[in-house]
Amino acid sequence: MNNTFSFNRFKDLLLKDGKMYIRNYGTNLIVFCCLNAIFWVFNLLFGSSSVQGFRFGMLCTWTALAMMMVPEKAYGKANLSREGVGFAMLPASSLEKFVSMFIYCAIVTPVVVFFGGYLVDALLSLFPFGGFEKPIHLYTINEVVRMIDNSEGVVQSSNMELSFGDVFPVGVIRTSLYVGIIQWAAIFMLGNMVFKKHKAGKTFASYLGISYVLSTIFGLAFTSSNSRLKQWLENMDSVSEEEMIQIAHNGMICGMVVGLIITAVLLYFTYRKIKTQKY
């Protein structure tokens, strides 16, 4: 049964995991959905709109934090020698367990937290007080960029100033966001199956450490004295606006492809860990 997939059996597992998910993580979901109300209360009490620009960025932050915590909260016992026996004895194959875990960690959690948080934010924006001008979905892509990093919604390069929406089309941004969400979930799903204690914290620390090492290596390679990238950066003044947009677009596409490959590898090893886990 280790490699089989039965829809009837999977349906029962999905319902069972759903009950466990709500029991172990339901309260956390409600809290994360309501966290943006902090900005509304701050505006109401102090009459300041300075936190207005943080709304979208913090909504994304709450979603990321929820995804960090959910594997440990919902499936934290899956790789423990004694407590994990119940997970091992579930009448389901390893593939079914993996798919169910993926659905709740990578799909249900971000959807519930992001859109639940958006709903709370939208309801608060209906009040004539509190400082929320309008619901988040009514902002343009350039306004969203300003809400995230407090910039002017433009990408500056040398003597050019390009609209963020022109450089990165909405469709490409959405696809990149979806890839990033799944990759983020895959990181903590694997960490949950590897570490025994403090799973989210250790996974995040490992992520930071690996990211630092890789960024240092690539940075040194790209900025070496004979690097083509360094030569190209020194001659950016000669790059036209159309070429700059195409370079940025291609760079994001390449990033998504690399992200998909990394995500597939992480998910594969998570599945293998579930399949080969010893109790």
Contacts in CASP RR format, 6 or more apart in sequence:
PFRMAT RR
TARGET T0000
AUTHOR 0000-0000-0000
METHOD contacts of the structure
MODEL  1
MNNTFSFNRFKDLLLKDGKMYIRNYGTNLIVFCCLNAIFWVFNLLFGSSS
VQGFRFGMLCTWTALAMMMVPEKAYGKANLSREGVGFAMLPASSLEKFVS
MFIYCAIVTPVVVFFGGYLVDALLSLFPFGGFEKPIHLYTINEVVRMIDN
SEGVVQSSNMELSFGDVFPVGVIRTSLYVGIIQWAAIFMLGNMVFKKHKA
GKTFASYLGISYVLSTIFGLAFTSSNSRLKQWLENMDSVSEEEMIQIAHN
GMICGMVVGLIITAVLLYFTYRKIKTQKY
1 92 0 8 1.000
1 93 0 8 1.000
2 93 0 8 1.000
2 94 0 8 1.000
2 95 0 8 1.000
2 275 0 8 1.000
3 93 0 8 1.000
3 94 0 8 1.000
3 95 0 8 1.000
4 93 0 8 1.000
4 95 0 8 1.000
5 93 0 8 1.000
5 95 0 8 1.000
5 96 0 8 1.000
5 99 0 8 1.000
6 93 0 8 1.000
6 96 0 8 1.000
9 91 0 8 1.000
9 92 0 8 1.000
9 93 0 8 1.000
9 96 0 8 1.000
10 92 0 8 1.000
10 96 0 8 1.000
10 99 0 8 1.000
10 100 0 8 1.000
12 91 0 8 1.000
12 92 0 8 1.000
13 90 0 8 1.000
13 91 0 8 1.000
13 92 0 8 1.000
13 96 0 8 1.000
13 97 0 8 1.000
13 100 0 8 1.000
14 100 0 8 1.000
14 103 0 8 1.000
16 90 0 8 1.000
17 74 0 8 1.000
17 100 0 8 1.000
17 101 0 8 1.000
17 104 0 8 1.000
18 104 0 8 1.000
20 74 0 8 1.000
21 74 0 8 1.000
21 104 0 8 1.000
21 108 0 8 1.000
24 73 0 8 1.000
24 74 0 8 1.000
25 69 0 8 1.000
25 70 0 8 1.000
25 73 0 8 1.000
25 74 0 8 1.000
25 109 0 8 1.000
28 66 0 8 1.000
28 69 0 8 1.000
28 70 0 8 1.000
28 73 0 8 1.000
29 66 0 8 1.000
29 109 0 8 1.000
29 112 0 8 1.000
29 113 0 8 1.000
32 62 0 8 1.000
32 63 0 8 1.000
32 65 0 8 1.000
32 66 0 8 1.000
32 113 0 8 1.000
32 117 0 8 1.000
33 62 0 8 1.000
33 112 0 8 1.000
33 113 0 8 1.000
33 116 0 8 1.000
33 117 0 8 1.000
33 119 0 8 1.000
33 120 0 8 1.000
34 117 0 8 1.000
34 120 0 8 1.000
35 58 0 8 1.000
35 62 0 8 1.000
35 117 0 8 1.000
36 55 0 8 1.000
36 58 0 8 1.000
36 59 0 8 1.000
36 62 0 8 1.000
36 117 0 8 1.000
36 120 0 8 1.000
36 121 0 8 1.000
36 124 0 8 1.000
37 120 0 8 1.000
37 121 0 8 1.000
37 124 0 8 1.000
39 51 0 8 1.000
39 52 0 8 1.000
39 54 0 8 1.000
39 55 0 8 1.000
39 58 0 8 1.000
39 132 0 8 1.000
40 121 0 8 1.000
40 124 0 8 1.000
40 130 0 8 1.000
40 131 0 8 1.000
40 132 0 8 1.000
42 48 0 8 1.000
42 51 0 8 1.000
43 49 0 8 1.000
43 51 0 8 1.000
43 52 0 8 1.000
43 130 0 8 1.000
43 131 0 8 1.000
43 132 0 8 1.000
44 129 0 8 1.000
44 130 0 8 1.000
44 131 0 8 1.000
47 130 0 8 1.000
47 131 0 8 1.000
49 131 0 8 1.000
52 131 0 8 1.000
52 132 0 8 1.000
52 133 0 8 1.000
52 147 0 8 1.000
53 146 0 8 1.000
53 147 0 8 1.000
53 148 0 8 1.000
53 150 0 8 1.000
54 147 0 8 1.000
55 121 0 8 1.000
55 132 0 8 1.000
55 136 0 8 1.000
55 147 0 8 1.000
56 136 0 8 1.000
56 139 0 8 1.000
56 144 0 8 1.000
56 147 0 8 1.000
56 148 0 8 1.000
57 147 0 8 1.000
57 148 0 8 1.000
59 114 0 8 1.000
59 117 0 8 1.000
59 118 0 8 1.000
59 121 0 8 1.000
59 136 0 8 1.000
60 114 0 8 1.000
60 148 0 8 1.000
62 113 0 8 1.000
62 117 0 8 1.000
63 109 0 8 1.000
63 110 0 8 1.000
63 113 0 8 1.000
63 114 0 8 1.000
63 181 0 8 1.000
64 184 0 8 1.000
66 109 0 8 1.000
66 110 0 8 1.000
66 113 0 8 1.000
67 105 0 8 1.000
67 106 0 8 1.000
67 109 0 8 1.000
67 110 0 8 1.000
67 113 0 8 1.000
67 181 0 8 1.000
67 184 0 8 1.000
67 185 0 8 1.000
67 188 0 8 1.000
68 184 0 8 1.000
68 188 0 8 1.000
68 200 0 8 1.000
68 201 0 8 1.000
68 203 0 8 1.000
68 204 0 8 1.000
69 200 0 8 1.000
70 104 0 8 1.000
70 105 0 8 1.000
70 109 0 8 1.000
70 188 0 8 1.000
71 101 0 8 1.000
71 105 0 8 1.000
71 188 0 8 1.000
71 189 0 8 1.000
71 191 0 8 1.000
71 192 0 8 1.000
71 199 0 8 1.000
71 200 0 8 1.000
72 188 0 8 1.000
72 192 0 8 1.000
72 199 0 8 1.000
72 200 0 8 1.000
74 101 0 8 1.000
74 104 0 8 1.000
74 105 0 8 1.000
75 87 0 8 1.000
75 101 0 8 1.000
75 105 0 8 1.000
75 192 0 8 1.000
76 192 0 8 1.000
76 199 0 8 1.000
77 83 0 8 1.000
77 84 0 8 1.000
77 86 0 8 1.000
77 87 0 8 1.000
78 84 0 8 1.000
78 87 0 8 1.000
78 101 0 8 1.000
78 192 0 8 1.000
78 193 0 8 1.000
78 274 0 8 1.000
78 277 0 8 1.000
79 192 0 8 1.000
79 193 0 8 1.000
79 194 0 8 1.000
79 196 0 8 1.000
79 273 0 8 1.000
79 277 0 8 1.000
80 196 0 8 1.000
81 278 0 8 1.000
81 279 0 8 1.000
82 279 0 8 1.000
84 279 0 8 1.000
85 279 0 8 1.000
87 97 0 8 1.000
88 277 0 8 1.000
88 279 0 8 1.000
90 97 0 8 1.000
92 100 0 8 1.000
94 271 0 8 1.000
94 274 0 8 1.000
94 275 0 8 1.000
95 271 0 8 1.000
97 274 0 8 1.000
98 267 0 8 1.000
98 270 0 8 1.000
98 271 0 8 1.000
98 274 0 8 1.000
101 189 0 8 1.000
101 270 0 8 1.000
101 274 0 8 1.000
102 185 0 8 1.000
102 189 0 8 1.000
102 267 0 8 1.000
105 185 0 8 1.000
105 188 0 8 1.000
105 189 0 8 1.000
106 181 0 8 1.000
106 182 0 8 1.000
106 185 0 8 1.000
106 186 0 8 1.000
106 189 0 8 1.000
109 185 0 8 1.000
110 181 0 8 1.000
110 185 0 8 1.000
118 135 0 8 1.000
118 136 0 8 1.000
118 137 0 8 1.000
121 132 0 8 1.000
121 135 0 8 1.000
121 136 0 8 1.000
122 135 0 8 1.000
122 136 0 8 1.000
122 137 0 8 1.000
124 130 0 8 1.000
124 132 0 8 1.000
125 132 0 8 1.000
125 133 0 8 1.000
125 134 0 8 1.000
125 135 0 8 1.000
136 144 0 8 1.000
136 147 0 8 1.000
139 147 0 8 1.000
141 164 0 8 1.000
141 165 0 8 1.000
141 170 0 8 1.000
141 173 0 8 1.000
142 153 0 8 1.000
142 154 0 8 1.000
142 163 0 8 1.000
142 164 0 8 1.000
142 165 0 8 1.000
143 153 0 8 1.000
145 151 0 8 1.000
145 153 0 8 1.000
145 164 0 8 1.000
146 152 0 8 1.000
146 153 0 8 1.000
153 163 0 8 1.000
153 164 0 8 1.000
154 161 0 8 1.000
154 162 0 8 1.000
154 163 0 8 1.000
154 164 0 8 1.000
155 161 0 8 1.000
155 162 0 8 1.000
155 163 0 8 1.000
155 164 0 8 1.000
155 167 0 8 1.000
155 248 0 8 1.000
156 162 0 8 1.000
157 236 0 8 1.000
157 239 0 8 1.000
157 244 0 8 1.000
158 236 0 8 1.000
158 237 0 8 1.000
158 239 0 8 1.000
159 237 0 8 1.000
160 241 0 8 1.000
160 244 0 8 1.000
162 241 0 8 1.000
162 244 0 8 1.000
162 245 0 8 1.000
166 245 0 8 1.000
167 244 0 8 1.000
167 245 0 8 1.000
167 248 0 8 1.000
167 249 0 8 1.000
168 248 0 8 1.000
168 249 0 8 1.000
168 252 0 8 1.000
169 249 0 8 1.000
172 249 0 8 1.000
172 252 0 8 1.000
172 253 0 8 1.000
172 256 0 8 1.000
175 256 0 8 1.000
176 252 0 8 1.000
176 255 0 8 1.000
176 256 0 8 1.000
179 256 0 8 1.000
179 259 0 8 1.000
179 260 0 8 1.000
179 263 0 8 1.000
180 259 0 8 1.000
180 263 0 8 1.000
182 263 0 8 1.000
183 259 0 8 1.000
183 262 0 8 1.000
183 263 0 8 1.000
183 266 0 8 1.000
186 263 0 8 1.000
186 266 0 8 1.000
186 267 0 8 1.000
186 270 0 8 1.000
187 203 0 8 1.000
187 207 0 8 1.000
187 266 0 8 1.000
188 199 0 8 1.000
188 200 0 8 1.000
188 203 0 8 1.000
189 266 0 8 1.000
189 267 0 8 1.000
189 270 0 8 1.000
190 203 0 8 1.000
190 266 0 8 1.000
190 267 0 8 1.000
190 269 0 8 1.000
190 270 0 8 1.000
190 273 0 8 1.000
191 199 0 8 1.000
191 202 0 8 1.000
191 203 0 8 1.000
191 206 0 8 1.000
192 199 0 8 1.000
192 200 0 8 1.000
192 203 0 8 1.000
193 270 0 8 1.000
193 273 0 8 1.000
193 274 0 8 1.000
193 277 0 8 1.000
194 203 0 8 1.000
194 273 0 8 1.000
195 202 0 8 1.000
195 203 0 8 1.000
221 227 0 8 1.000
222 229 0 8 1.000
222 230 0 8 1.000
223 229 0 8 1.000
223 230 0 8 1.000
224 230 0 8 1.000
239 247 0 8 1.000
END
